[in-house]
Amino acid sequence: MSRAEQAIPKRSGWRILIAGTGGQGVITAARLLTEFSVLHGHQVLSSQLHGMAQRGGAVQSSVLIDCGISPAIGRGDADIVLGLEPVETARALPFISTKTIVVMNTIPVIPCVLAQNYVLGEGPTEYPSVEKLSTIIREVTTKLVTVDATALAKQAGSLKAINVVMLGCLFGSGLLPYTAEDFMDSVLKNVPPQLAKINRKAFLSGVEFGKTLGLIEESKV
């Protein structure tokens, strides 16, 4: 039996929240994680919460692996939050507790509403600093890791690969006892052949970053 087949112990389970904006591939990341987990014998439930996603609105997807019959993550119950965008990561605070590990992309997607407010001369017009957002999150959990996933995706060849970079960070960190290589093979089966090279490079760059985090021991605290 491979490490991927052994995967996550059913007696514990994992509650994973993926947060970002429309167009960042939040739902695709959740689907890839869900399909891979089901393939390896786990009970998985997934749900999405999204508004005007096509206009850069907030998008959240939850993936619950061996956690029972509810597809929802309760307040403070997230084990892992993958934040593809800083403000949307902070928006996930209701689901975060001292036990939650947060991996956050540091590059913002500026909402169009800020530009509208600037033109109209009303409401907030400035995006909050990433440092301030990080401080707010660390007031709830010290287990926050930041990564410039946007730069890694760009280096891989496409900004649309941010979600794949973040999944690489997850598997590279060792938080889930999956084999990163097996998951990468699963990802590549779900993308057009012409995009395989980009997605492979994006995923591996995330894996290499994740290997430097040392979050396995920290997650036991």
C-alpha positions in Angstrom: 0.0 0.0 0.0 1.4 3.4 -1.0 1.5 6.5 1.2 -1.2 8.0 -0.9 -3.4 4.9 -0.3 -2.8 5.1 3.4 -3.5 8.8 3.4 -5.5 10.4 6.1 -6.6 8.4 9.2 -10.4 8.1 9.1 -10.7 8.5 12.8 -9.5 12.1 12.7 -10.1 13.7 9.3 -9.2 17.1 7.9 -11.3 20.2 7.4 -9.7 22.3 4.6 -10.9 25.7 3.5 -9.7 27.3 0.2 -10.4 31.0 -0.1 -9.8 33.5 -2.9 -11.5 35.6 -5.6 -13.3 34.7 -8.8 -10.9 33.6 -11.5 -8.2 32.2 -9.1 -9.3 28.6 -9.4 -10.6 28.1 -5.9 -13.3 25.7 -7.0 -10.9 23.9 -9.3 -8.4 23.4 -6.5 -11.2 22.0 -4.2 -12.4 19.7 -7.0 -8.9 18.3 -7.6 -8.4 17.7 -3.9 -11.8 16.1 -3.5 -11.4 13.8 -6.5 -8.0 12.7 -5.4 -9.2 11.9 -1.9 -12.2 10.0 -3.1 -10.0 8.0 -5.5 -7.9 6.8 -2.5 -10.9 5.6 -0.5 -11.9 8.5 1.7 -15.3 9.9 2.5 -15.2 13.5 1.2 -17.7 16.3 1.2 -17.2 19.6 -0.5 -19.2 22.8 -0.8 -18.7 26.3 -2.2 -19.7 29.8 -1.2 -19.3 32.4 -3.9 -20.9 35.6 -5.0 -20.1 37.6 -8.1 -17.2 35.3 -8.8 -16.7 36.3 -12.5 -16.1 39.9 -11.3 -13.5 39.0 -8.8 -15.9 38.4 -5.9 -15.2 36.3 -2.8 -15.0 32.5 -3.3 -14.7 29.9 -0.6 -14.6 26.1 -1.1 -14.5 23.6 1.8 -13.1 20.1 1.5 -13.9 17.8 4.5 -12.1 14.5 4.4 -13.4 11.7 6.7 -15.3 14.3 8.9 -18.8 12.9 8.9 -21.9 13.9 6.9 -21.9 17.7 7.1 -20.4 19.5 4.1 -19.9 22.7 6.2 -16.9 23.8 8.3 -18.1 25.1 11.7 -16.8 28.3 13.3 -13.2 27.8 14.4 -13.1 24.3 13.0 -10.8 24.6 10.0 -7.6 22.6 10.2 -6.1 24.2 7.2 -6.8 27.4 5.3 -5.3 28.0 1.9 -5.7 31.7 1.1 -5.1 32.6 -2.5 -5.7 36.3 -1.8 -4.9 38.2 1.4 -8.3 39.9 2.1 -10.1 36.7 1.3 -7.8 34.8 3.7 -8.8 37.3 6.4 -12.4 36.9 5.5 -12.1 33.3 6.6 -11.3 34.3 10.2 -14.6 33.0 11.5 -13.4 29.5 10.6 -9.9 29.9 12.1 -8.8 29.0 15.6 -5.5 28.5 17.5 -5.2 25.1 15.9 -5.6 26.3 12.3 -2.7 26.4 9.9 -3.0 29.2 7.4 -1.0 29.4 4.1 -1.6 32.7 2.5 -0.6 34.2 -0.8 0.7 37.7 -0.2 -0.2 39.3 -3.5 -3.7 41.0 -3.5 -6.3 41.2 -6.2 -7.7 44.7 -5.9 -11.5 44.6 -5.9 -13.2 46.8 -8.5 -15.4 48.3 -5.8 -12.4 50.2 -4.5 -11.9 51.9 -7.9 -15.7 52.6 -8.0 -15.5 54.2 -4.5 -12.5 56.3 -5.7 -14.4 57.6 -8.7 -17.6 58.2 -6.7 -15.7 59.8 -3.8 -17.4 57.6 -1.2 -16.5 54.6 0.9 -13.1 53.0 1.3 -10.6 53.4 -1.5 -7.5 51.7 -0.2 -6.6 48.0 0.0 -5.5 47.1 3.5 -1.8 46.3 3.9 -0.8 42.7 3.8 1.1 43.3 7.0 -2.0 44.4 8.8 -4.0 41.5 7.5 -1.3 39.1 8.7 -1.3 40.7 12.1 -5.1 40.2 12.3 -4.8 36.6 11.4 -1.9 36.0 13.8 -4.0 37.4 16.7 -6.1 34.2 16.2 -3.5 31.7 15.2 0.3 31.8 15.2 0.4 29.2 12.5 0.4 31.6 9.6 2.8 31.1 6.6 3.0 33.6 3.8 4.1 32.9 0.2 4.3 34.9 -3.0 2.4 32.2 -4.9 1.7 34.8 -7.7 5.4 35.1 -8.4 5.8 31.3 -8.4 2.9 30.9 -10.8 4.3 33.6 -13.1 7.6 31.9 -13.1 5.9 28.7 -14.1 4.3 30.4 -17.1 0.8 31.4 -16.1 -0.8 33.5 -13.3 -3.8 31.1 -13.6 -1.6 28.4 -11.9 -1.7 30.1 -8.4 -4.2 27.5 -7.2 -1.8 24.7 -8.3 1.1 26.4 -6.5 -0.9 26.6 -3.3 -1.8 22.9 -3.5 1.9 22.2 -4.0 2.6 24.1 -0.8 0.0 22.0 1.0 1.5 18.7 -0.1 5.1 19.8 0.2 4.6 20.8 3.8 3.7 17.2 4.8 0.6 18.3 6.6 -1.3 15.6 4.7 0.3 12.2 4.4 -0.2 12.1 0.6 2.5 11.5 -1.9 3.1 14.8 -3.7 4.1 12.9 -6.8 0.9 10.9 -6.9 -1.2 14.1 -6.5 0.8 15.8 -9.3 0.0 12.9 -11.6 -3.7 13.3 -10.7 -3.5 17.0 -11.5 -1.9 16.5 -14.8 -4.6 14.0 -15.9 -7.2 16.8 -15.4 -5.5 19.6 -17.5 -5.1 20.0 -21.3 -1.8 18.5 -22.5 -0.6 21.9 -23.6 -0.8 23.1 -20.0 0.8 20.1 -18.4 4.3 21.6 -18.3 3.1 24.8 -16.7 1.1 23.0 -14.1 3.9 20.6 -13.3 6.3 23.5 -12.8 3.8 25.4 -10.7 3.0 22.5 -8.5 6.6 21.5 -7.9 7.6 25.1 -7.0 4.8 25.0 -4.4 6.1 21.6 -3.1 9.6 22.9 -2.8 8.4 26.0 -0.8 6.2 23.7 1.4 9.2 21.5 2.3 10.8 24.5 4.0 7.9 25.2 6.3 8.4 22.6 9.0 4.7 22.6 9.8 4.3 19.0 10.8 5.7 19.4 14.2 4.1 22.8 14.6 0.7 21.3 13.8 1.0 19.0 16.8 1.3 21.9 19.3 
